[in-house]
Amino acid sequence: MRKKRKSMRFLKVLSFTLILSCLSLSALAQEPIMTDDEQLEQIDSTSLGSILVHLNDTDNLLPKQEVEIALVKVADITGQGYELTPLFEESGINLMEIETAEDLMEASILLKNLVPENAEVSSLKTDENGQCIFENLEVGVYLLYPLDTAEYENISPLLIAIPTFDEVEGQMQYNVTVYPKHSPNPSIRIRKVDSLDNDKVLKQAEFTLYDEAMTELKVTSTNENGIAEFYNVKNGTYYLQETKAPKGYKLAKDPIKVVIDEEYNGEELFEVTVQNTLLPVIVQTGDYSDIWLHAGLCCIALAGLGLVLLKKKHKSFEE
């Protein structure tokens, strides 16, 4: 009886997680927890189900197609409740002890980190509407996580039970729709300033973003406020290179290394200030009008001298 109650508690948390996946975790955790043992007996272990993945629109309407989603089974249903498959036993997670959405998120992340990089998992790519569907799924608990987010935002892993209890219908649902939680990847912002006066911002400086292999990714230029920004940059190692200096300034030759990884603490902005030095100014003295005047007088004098010499030479021939 105790194990059945715990199993239904887990199903209840999963149910509210799927319904309210667009909300914050704090909102999810406030929902009540089901303890009705009779619901567990509705599960038909021979039935097959499906999971429809639906990506929500981002604030800046990033493309939702070609996002590759992986799905792997992490637990079976037995007479004792939910039991982890051999691949995930070492996690030490007891799914029947999960009581809040925070617990569920922590378990999802831990289980995702246990999936070997070369593991053979089911995967699908989303269509232009941000959808894909996994079908013919056995009863159990599945881990869903991104393999490639393409041009979309960061997607959090999540656990889904087949079946999941539907509060509205009041029964188990074997065909489930999920809306994975997503969050923006960081942006790299460059602030371009004068080396002698950091309050003086510089526009029309061009920067190119390269990956670790120095393959060109994107190009952008600073605006009127001296700001250039590369949006939605995934985790990785990058290099910033100034490829066009503001007018009257030296080109910054050294690339700037930028590392964005799990230790970046989920900040949404990586900022860097780049200084430019003015080109040397050639100081010119004197009045150009005097120079041209002297040059003109010299030409006239030379022409007069030439005529004199020519006349003397002609007179010599006559004598």
C-alpha positions in Angstrom: 0.0 0.0 0.0 2.8 2.4 0.9 4.6 1.8 -2.4 1.4 2.3 -4.4 0.9 5.7 -2.6 4.4 6.7 -3.4 4.0 5.7 -7.1 0.9 7.8 -7.4 2.7 10.7 -5.8 5.3 10.5 -8.5 2.6 10.3 -11.2 0.9 13.4 -9.7 4.1 15.4 -9.8 4.7 14.4 -13.4 1.2 15.3 -14.3 1.4 18.8 -13.1 4.9 19.2 -14.6 3.5 18.4 -18.0 0.5 20.7 -17.6 2.4 23.7 -16.3 5.7 23.2 -18.0 5.7 26.8 -19.3 5.6 28.1 -15.7 8.4 28.5 -13.1 9.4 25.6 -10.9 8.2 27.5 -7.9 4.7 27.5 -9.3 4.8 23.8 -10.0 5.9 23.0 -6.5 2.8 24.7 -5.0 0.4 22.2 -6.6 -1.1 19.5 -4.4 0.1 15.9 -4.5 -2.2 12.9 -5.2 -2.3 10.0 -2.8 -5.2 8.0 -4.3 -4.0 4.4 -4.5 -6.9 3.3 -6.7 -5.5 5.3 -9.6 -2.4 3.1 -9.8 -4.5 0.1 -10.5 -5.8 1.7 -13.7 -2.4 1.2 -15.4 -2.4 -1.5 -18.1 1.2 -2.7 -18.5 0.4 -4.1 -22.0 -0.7 -0.9 -23.5 1.5 1.3 -25.7 1.6 5.1 -25.6 3.2 8.1 -27.3 4.8 11.4 -26.4 4.2 14.4 -28.6 6.9 17.1 -28.1 5.8 20.6 -28.8 8.3 23.5 -28.6 6.9 26.8 -27.5 7.7 30.1 -29.3 10.7 32.0 -27.9 10.5 35.7 -27.2 12.5 36.6 -30.3 10.7 33.9 -32.4 13.7 31.7 -33.1 13.3 28.8 -35.6 11.8 25.7 -34.0 12.6 23.2 -36.8 15.5 20.7 -36.9 15.8 20.5 -33.1 16.9 16.9 -32.4 15.2 15.4 -29.3 16.4 12.2 -27.6 14.2 9.8 -25.6 15.4 7.0 -23.4 13.6 4.7 -21.0 14.8 5.1 -17.4 12.4 3.0 -15.4 9.9 0.1 -15.7 6.7 -0.5 -13.8 6.8 -3.6 -11.6 4.7 -4.9 -8.7 6.9 -2.8 -6.4 6.4 0.4 -8.3 8.9 2.2 -10.6 12.3 0.6 -10.9 15.2 2.1 -12.7 16.7 0.3 -15.7 20.3 -1.0 -15.4 21.8 2.0 -17.1 20.5 4.3 -14.4 20.7 2.2 -11.3 23.9 3.8 -10.1 22.1 7.2 -9.8 20.6 6.0 -6.6 17.4 7.9 -7.4 14.1 6.5 -6.0 11.4 7.8 -8.3 8.7 7.0 -5.8 10.3 9.4 -3.3 9.9 12.4 -5.7 7.4 14.8 -4.3 8.0 18.2 -5.8 8.8 19.7 -9.2 12.2 20.7 -7.9 12.9 17.1 -7.1 11.8 16.1 -10.5 14.1 18.6 -12.2 17.1 17.5 -10.2 16.4 13.9 -11.0 16.1 14.7 -14.7 19.4 16.5 -14.8 21.2 13.7 -12.9 19.8 11.0 -15.1 20.6 12.9 -18.3 24.3 13.2 -17.2 24.4 9.4 -16.8 23.5 8.8 -20.5 26.8 7.8 -22.3 27.8 10.0 -25.2 27.8 7.0 -27.5 24.5 5.5 -26.2 22.0 4.4 -28.8 18.9 6.3 -28.0 15.7 7.1 -30.0 15.8 10.6 -31.5 13.6 12.7 -33.7 13.9 16.2 -35.3 11.1 18.7 -34.9 9.2 20.0 -37.9 8.6 23.7 -38.8 6.0 23.9 -36.0 8.5 22.6 -33.4 6.8 19.2 -33.1 7.8 15.6 -33.2 6.1 12.4 -31.8 7.5 9.3 -30.3 5.1 6.4 -30.8 4.6 2.8 -29.7 6.2 3.4 -26.2 5.9 0.8 -23.5 4.6 1.6 -20.1 7.4 3.2 -18.0 9.2 6.4 -17.3 11.2 8.2 -20.0 13.8 10.8 -20.1 13.5 13.4 -22.8 16.4 15.8 -23.6 18.0 17.7 -26.5 20.7 16.3 -28.7 20.9 19.4 -30.9 19.0 22.6 -30.3 19.8 23.9 -33.8 18.8 27.6 -33.8 16.4 27.2 -30.8 17.1 28.0 -27.2 18.4 25.8 -24.4 16.0 23.0 -23.5 15.9 21.4 -20.1 15.7 17.6 -19.7 12.4 16.2 -18.3 10.9 12.9 -17.1 7.7 11.7 -18.6 5.6 8.7 -17.4 3.6 6.5 -19.7 0.8 6.6 -18.7 0.4 9.9 -16.8 -2.7 10.8 -14.8 -4.9 13.4 -16.4 -6.5 15.7 -13.9 -9.1 17.0 -16.3 -10.2 13.6 -17.7 -9.7 11.9 -14.3 -7.9 8.9 -15.9 -4.6 7.6 -17.1 -3.4 9.0 -20.4 -1.1 6.9 -22.6 -0.7 9.6 -25.3 1.0 12.5 -23.7 1.9 16.0 -25.0 4.8 17.8 -23.4 6.1 21.4 -23.7 9.7 21.3 -22.7 11.0 24.2 -20.6 13.4 26.4 -22.5 15.6 29.3 -21.7 17.7 31.7 -23.8 21.4 30.8 -24.5 23.8 33.6 -23.5 24.6 36.5 -25.8 28.1 37.9 -26.3 28.1 41.7 -26.0 31.0 43.8 -27.1 31.4 47.4 -25.9 33.8 49.4 -28.1 35.6 52.4 -26.5 38.5 54.8 -27.0 41.6 53.6 -25.1 42.2 57.0 -23.5 38.6 57.8 -22.8 36.4 54.8 -21.9 33.3 57.0 -21.9 33.8 57.6 -25.6 32.1 54.8 -27.5 33.0 53.9 -31.0 30.6 52.9 -33.8 31.1 51.0 -37.0 33.7 48.6 -35.6 33.2 45.1 -37.2 33.7 41.9 -35.2 33.7 38.3 -36.4 32.8 35.4 -34.1 34.8 32.1 -34.7 34.4 28.7 -33.1 37.3 26.8 -31.5 38.5 25.6 -34.9 38.5 29.3 -36.1 35.6 28.7 -38.4 33.7 31.9 -39.1 30.3 31.9 -37.5 28.8 35.4 -37.5 29.7 39.0 -38.3 28.3 42.1 -36.6 29.2 45.8 -36.2 28.9 48.2 -33.3 26.0 50.6 -33.3 25.7 54.3 -32.3 26.2 53.2 -28.7 29.4 51.3 -29.4 27.6 48.0 -28.8 27.9 44.8 -31.0 26.1 41.6 -29.9 26.0 38.0 -30.9 22.8 36.4 -29.8 21.8 32.9 -28.6 25.4 31.5 -28.4 25.5 27.8 -27.3 28.0 26.4 -24.8 31.5 26.2 -26.3 34.8 28.0 -26.8 34.8 31.0 -29.2 37.1 33.7 -30.4 36.2 37.4 -31.1 38.3 39.1 -33.7 38.0 42.7 -34.8 37.9 42.7 -38.6 37.3 46.4 -39.2 38.4 49.2 -37.0 36.4 52.4 -36.5 37.5 55.3 -38.7 40.8 56.8 -37.4 41.6 53.9 -35.1 44.1 51.0 -35.2 42.7 47.5 -35.8 42.8 45.4 -32.6 44.9 42.4 -33.8 44.7 40.0 -30.8 41.6 37.7 -30.8 39.6 37.5 -27.6 38.8 34.0 -26.2 35.3 33.4 -24.8 34.4 30.2 -22.9 30.7 29.5 -22.2 30.0 26.3 -20.3 28.0 24.8 -17.4 30.1 26.7 -15.0 28.9 30.0 -16.5 26.0 29.8 -14.0 23.3 30.3 -16.6 24.0 34.0 -17.1 22.3 35.4 -20.2 25.0 37.9 -21.1 28.8 37.6 -21.6 30.2 41.2 -21.7 33.6 42.3 -22.9 35.0 45.8 -23.4 37.4 46.3 -26.3 39.6 49.4 -26.5 40.9 51.0 -29.7 43.9 53.3 -30.1 43.9 56.3 -32.4 46.1 56.1 -35.5 49.1 58.5 -35.3 48.4 61.9 -36.8 51.0 63.4 -39.3 51.6 66.9 -38.3 52.3 69.3 -41.2 53.7 72.8 -40.8 54.0 75.8 -43.1 51.7 77.3 -45.7 51.1 75.3 -48.8 50.4 78.5 -50.8 54.0 79.6 -50.1 55.3 76.3 -51.4 53.4 76.6 -54.6 54.4 80.2 -55.0 58.1 79.3 -54.7 57.7 76.4 -57.1 56.0 78.7 -59.7 58.8 81.3 -59.4 61.4 78.6 -59.8 59.7 77.4 -63.0 59.6 80.9 -64.4 63.3 81.5 -63.5 64.3 78.3 -65.2 62.3 79.1 -68.3 63.9 82.6 -68.5 67.4 81.0 -68.1 66.6 78.6 -70.8 65.7 81.4 -73.2 68.9 83.3 -72.5 71.0 80.2 -73.2 69.1 79.5 -76.3 69.7 83.1 -77.7 73.4 82.9 -76.9 73.7 79.6 -78.7 71.9 81.0 -81.7 74.2 84.1 -81.8 77.2 81.9 -81.7 76.1 80.0 -84.8 75.6 83.3 -86.7 79.1 84.5 -86.0 
